[in-house]
Amino acid sequence: MKKPKTLLPVIEIFYSIQGEAFSIGKPAVFVRFGGCDLRCKFCDTKYAFEPKNWKWMKTYDIAKKIRSYPTKLVIFTGGEPLLYQNGISKILHYLPKKYKIEIETNGTIWPFPISMRHKIQYNVSSKLESSGNLKSARYKPEILKEFNRLGAIFKFVIQTEKDWKEMEKIIKEIKIPPERVWVMPEGTSIKVLKKRSLWLIPKIKKKGYNYSPRLQIWLWGKKRGV
Protein backbone atom coordinates (compact mmCIF):
# COMPACT_ATOMS: atom_id res chain seq x y z
CA MET A 1 0.00 0.00 0.00
CA LYS A 2 1.53 3.31 -1.10
CA LYS A 3 2.00 5.82 1.70
CA PRO A 4 0.47 9.24 1.00
CA LYS A 5 2.93 12.13 1.32
CA THR A 6 3.17 13.91 4.71
CA LEU A 7 0.70 11.45 6.30
CA LEU A 8 1.19 8.82 8.98
CA PRO A 9 -0.75 5.57 9.53
CA VAL A 10 -2.58 5.93 12.85
CA ILE A 11 -4.54 3.13 14.49
CA GLU A 12 -5.85 5.15 17.42
CA ILE A 13 -5.21 8.17 19.63
CA PHE A 14 -6.62 7.95 23.13
CA TYR A 15 -6.26 9.33 26.65
CA SER A 16 -5.67 6.88 29.50
CA ILE A 17 -3.09 6.00 32.15
CA GLN A 18 0.17 4.21 31.44
CA GLY A 19 -0.25 0.59 32.49
CA GLU A 20 3.33 -0.62 32.19
CA ALA A 21 6.89 0.05 33.31
CA PHE A 22 8.50 3.50 33.60
CA SER A 23 5.49 5.85 33.87
CA ILE A 24 2.91 3.44 35.24
CA GLY A 25 -0.17 5.16 36.65
CA LYS A 26 0.46 8.50 34.93
CA PRO A 27 -2.20 10.01 32.65
CA ALA A 28 -0.98 10.01 29.06
CA VAL A 29 -2.02 10.46 25.46
CA PHE A 30 -1.28 7.32 23.46
CA VAL A 31 -0.63 7.56 19.72
CA ARG A 32 -0.64 4.09 18.18
CA PHE A 33 0.85 3.73 14.73
CA GLY A 34 0.20 0.92 12.28
CA GLY A 35 2.91 -1.38 10.94
CA CYS A 36 5.68 -3.39 12.59
CA ASP A 37 8.88 -5.11 11.49
CA LEU A 38 8.28 -8.10 13.81
CA ARG A 39 5.46 -10.60 14.27
CA CYS A 40 5.25 -11.76 17.89
CA LYS A 41 3.13 -14.81 18.70
CA PHE A 42 1.63 -13.16 21.79
CA CYS A 43 1.17 -9.67 20.32
CA ASP A 44 -2.07 -8.12 21.61
CA THR A 45 -2.15 -5.40 18.96
CA LYS A 46 -2.12 -7.54 15.81
CA TYR A 47 -4.82 -5.27 14.40
CA ALA A 48 -2.03 -2.70 13.95
CA PHE A 49 -0.50 -4.89 11.23
CA GLU A 50 -3.46 -4.52 8.87
CA PRO A 51 -3.43 -1.49 6.50
CA LYS A 52 -7.24 -1.65 6.42
CA ASN A 53 -7.18 -0.48 10.05
CA TRP A 54 -4.91 2.50 9.38
CA LYS A 55 -6.18 6.07 9.30
CA TRP A 56 -3.80 8.34 7.41
CA MET A 57 -3.37 11.59 9.36
CA LYS A 58 -1.38 14.78 8.91
CA THR A 59 1.31 15.41 11.53
CA TYR A 60 -0.32 18.75 12.43
CA ASP A 61 -3.68 17.06 13.05
CA ILE A 62 -2.04 14.42 15.24
CA ALA A 63 -0.40 17.16 17.31
CA LYS A 64 -3.70 19.06 17.53
CA LYS A 65 -5.43 15.94 18.85
CA ILE A 66 -2.64 15.42 21.41
CA ARG A 67 -2.99 19.00 22.64
CA SER A 68 -6.74 18.55 23.17
CA TYR A 69 -6.14 16.30 26.19
CA PRO A 70 -5.30 17.54 29.75
CA THR A 71 -1.87 15.90 30.04
CA LYS A 72 1.67 16.70 28.96
CA LEU A 73 2.81 13.08 28.67
CA VAL A 74 2.72 11.58 25.18
CA ILE A 75 3.45 7.93 24.44
CA PHE A 76 4.09 6.86 20.87
CA THR A 77 3.44 3.15 20.48
CA GLY A 78 2.47 0.62 17.87
CA GLY A 79 3.11 -1.48 16.01
CA GLU A 80 6.60 -0.04 15.82
CA PRO A 81 6.69 3.77 16.04
CA LEU A 82 10.36 4.10 15.07
CA LEU A 83 9.35 3.19 11.53
CA TYR A 84 8.12 6.81 11.46
CA GLN A 85 10.88 8.79 13.16
CA ASN A 86 10.72 11.66 10.67
CA GLY A 87 6.96 11.89 11.16
CA ILE A 88 7.27 11.90 14.95
CA SER A 89 9.82 14.70 14.64
CA LYS A 90 7.30 16.75 12.67
CA ILE A 91 4.58 16.08 15.27
CA LEU A 92 6.89 17.29 18.05
CA HIS A 93 7.54 20.47 16.08
CA TYR A 94 3.94 21.43 16.93
CA LEU A 95 4.19 20.55 20.64
CA PRO A 96 5.61 22.90 23.31
CA LYS A 97 8.80 21.96 25.12
CA LYS A 98 6.86 21.15 28.31
CA TYR A 99 5.53 17.94 26.75
CA LYS A 100 7.25 14.77 27.92
CA ILE A 101 7.74 12.17 25.22
CA GLU A 102 8.02 8.40 25.50
CA ILE A 103 8.52 6.02 22.59
CA GLU A 104 7.78 2.33 22.99
CA THR A 105 9.96 0.26 20.65
CA ASN A 106 11.10 -3.32 20.10
CA GLY A 107 14.73 -2.19 19.87
CA THR A 108 15.46 -3.33 16.30
CA ILE A 109 15.55 0.09 14.58
CA TRP A 110 18.38 2.55 15.12
CA PRO A 111 17.17 5.70 16.93
CA PHE A 112 17.98 8.98 15.18
CA PRO A 113 17.72 12.47 16.73
CA ILE A 114 14.00 13.21 16.77
CA SER A 115 13.67 16.54 18.59
CA MET A 116 15.97 19.32 19.74
CA ARG A 117 13.34 20.63 22.19
CA HIS A 118 12.04 17.43 23.77
CA LYS A 119 13.87 14.80 25.76
CA ILE A 120 12.92 11.39 24.41
CA GLN A 121 12.44 8.53 26.86
CA TYR A 122 12.79 5.23 25.03
CA ASN A 123 10.98 2.21 26.46
CA VAL A 124 12.64 -0.78 24.79
CA SER A 125 10.87 -4.14 24.79
CA SER A 126 13.51 -6.47 23.39
CA LYS A 127 11.86 -9.65 22.11
CA LEU A 128 12.90 -13.12 23.27
CA GLU A 129 12.82 -16.51 21.53
CA SER A 130 9.30 -17.17 22.83
CA SER A 131 8.05 -14.29 20.66
CA GLY A 132 8.46 -16.55 17.64
CA ASN A 133 10.73 -14.14 15.72
CA LEU A 134 14.07 -15.23 14.29
CA LYS A 135 16.98 -14.10 16.45
CA SER A 136 18.53 -12.26 13.50
CA ALA A 137 15.36 -10.17 13.21
CA ARG A 138 14.57 -9.54 16.89
CA TYR A 139 18.00 -9.14 18.49
CA LYS A 140 20.28 -6.27 17.39
CA PRO A 141 22.99 -5.90 20.08
CA GLU A 142 24.59 -2.74 18.69
CA ILE A 143 21.22 -1.01 18.48
CA LEU A 144 20.36 -2.07 22.04
CA LYS A 145 23.72 -0.71 23.21
CA GLU A 146 22.83 2.63 21.65
CA PHE A 147 19.48 2.68 23.44
CA ASN A 148 21.32 1.84 26.66
CA ARG A 149 23.69 4.77 26.06
CA LEU A 150 20.64 7.02 25.61
CA GLY A 151 19.30 6.03 29.04
CA ALA A 152 16.44 3.84 27.81
CA ILE A 153 14.52 1.55 30.12
CA PHE A 154 14.29 -2.10 29.05
CA LYS A 155 11.10 -4.11 29.48
CA PHE A 156 11.21 -7.90 29.08
CA VAL A 157 8.05 -9.96 28.64
CA ILE A 158 8.50 -13.28 30.45
CA GLN A 159 6.59 -16.55 30.11
CA THR A 160 9.05 -19.21 31.30
CA GLU A 161 12.36 -19.87 33.05
CA LYS A 162 13.93 -20.11 29.59
CA ASP A 163 12.79 -16.54 28.91
CA TRP A 164 14.34 -15.42 32.19
CA LYS A 165 17.70 -16.95 31.32
CA GLU A 166 17.70 -15.38 27.87
CA MET A 167 16.83 -12.01 29.41
CA GLU A 168 19.75 -12.31 31.82
CA LYS A 169 22.15 -12.99 28.94
CA ILE A 170 20.95 -9.88 27.13
CA ILE A 171 21.24 -7.71 30.25
CA LYS A 172 24.82 -8.93 30.72
CA GLU A 173 25.84 -8.48 27.08
CA ILE A 174 24.31 -5.00 26.73
CA LYS A 175 25.42 -4.03 30.27
CA ILE A 176 22.01 -2.71 31.27
CA PRO A 177 21.91 -1.31 34.83
CA PRO A 178 19.43 -3.34 36.94
CA GLU A 179 17.50 -0.21 37.94
CA ARG A 180 16.59 0.28 34.25
CA VAL A 181 15.26 -3.27 33.81
CA TRP A 182 11.52 -3.90 34.03
CA VAL A 183 10.20 -7.47 34.07
CA MET A 184 6.63 -8.02 32.96
CA PRO A 185 4.70 -11.30 32.93
CA GLU A 186 3.19 -12.24 29.59
CA GLY A 187 -0.57 -12.74 29.67
CA THR A 188 -3.94 -11.32 28.74
CA SER A 189 -5.92 -12.62 31.71
CA ILE A 190 -5.69 -11.71 35.39
CA LYS A 191 -5.34 -15.39 36.34
CA VAL A 192 -2.25 -15.90 34.17
CA LEU A 193 -0.72 -12.55 35.10
CA LYS A 194 -1.10 -13.22 38.82
CA LYS A 195 0.40 -16.71 38.59
CA ARG A 196 3.42 -15.50 36.63
CA SER A 197 3.80 -12.40 38.81
CA LEU A 198 4.01 -14.48 42.00
CA TRP A 199 6.71 -16.60 40.35
CA LEU A 200 8.67 -13.63 39.00
CA ILE A 201 8.62 -11.17 41.92
CA PRO A 202 11.03 -13.12 44.21
CA LYS A 203 13.50 -13.36 41.31
CA ILE A 204 13.09 -9.66 40.55
CA LYS A 205 13.72 -8.71 44.19
CA LYS A 206 16.88 -10.79 44.28
CA LYS A 207 18.30 -9.07 41.19
CA GLY A 208 17.21 -5.52 41.95
CA TYR A 209 15.07 -5.22 38.83
CA ASN A 210 11.64 -3.56 38.59
CA TYR A 211 8.33 -5.39 38.31
CA SER A 212 5.80 -4.21 35.76
CA PRO A 213 2.18 -5.35 35.88
CA ARG A 214 -0.10 -4.94 32.90
CA LEU A 215 -2.40 -2.54 34.71
CA GLN A 216 -4.65 -2.10 31.69
CA ILE A 217 -5.43 -5.85 31.73
CA TRP A 218 -6.14 -5.84 35.48
CA LEU A 219 -8.54 -2.91 35.06
CA TRP A 220 -10.20 -3.40 31.67
CA GLY A 221 -9.18 -6.78 30.25
CA LYS A 222 -8.45 -7.17 26.53
CA LYS A 223 -9.98 -3.89 25.43
CA ARG A 224 -8.73 -1.30 22.95
CA GLY A 225 -8.38 2.41 23.60
CA VAL A 226 -7.68 2.13 27.34
C-alpha positions, 0 to 999 in steps of 0.5 A: 500500500503506497504511503500518502505524502506527509501522512502517517498511519494511525490506528488510534489516539486515546487518553488513559493511564500508562499501564506498564513500566516506567510511567505506570499510573500516569495520565498520558495520550497514546498515539498508536501507529500501524505497521511493525517489522516483527510478528510476535506470537503473543502480540495483543495489537495484531490489528495494527499490522493490517493497513485496512485499520490504518487512518492516514493523518497529517502530523499537524492534526495528530499534534492538535489531537494530542494537545486537546487532552489535559496531560503533557505526557505523550506515548508513541506506540504501535506497532513499531513507532520508530518506523516513522521517526521523521513523522514523529519529529514533525509532530513534536515540532507542533508541541511545546517543550513542556511535553514529555515524550516516551517512545515504545519500541522493540529495539530493532531500529536505530534511533535517530535524533527526533527533537531538539526541544524534547527529551525522548524517553525510550521504552525498549521491549527487546523480544525473546525466543518465545516471541516466535521471531528469528533471532537475527530479526529480533535481536540487534545488540549494537542497536540495544547498546545505543538505546542503553547509552541514551538512558532507555529503560528495558522491558522484558516480557517473560513466560518461562524460566527459559525466557528469564535466562535469555533475558539475563544474557541480554542484560549482561551483554548489553550491560544494562543497569538493573534499575533500568530493567523492568520485568513483565509477565506475559498474559492477557488474563488476570489469572495468568498474570497473577500466577506469573507475577508471583513466580517472578517477583522473588527473582526480581527482588533478588536481582534488583530489577523492577516489576511491571504489571499490565495494569490495563489488563487488570482494570479493563481486560483485553480492550482497545483504547484504554 
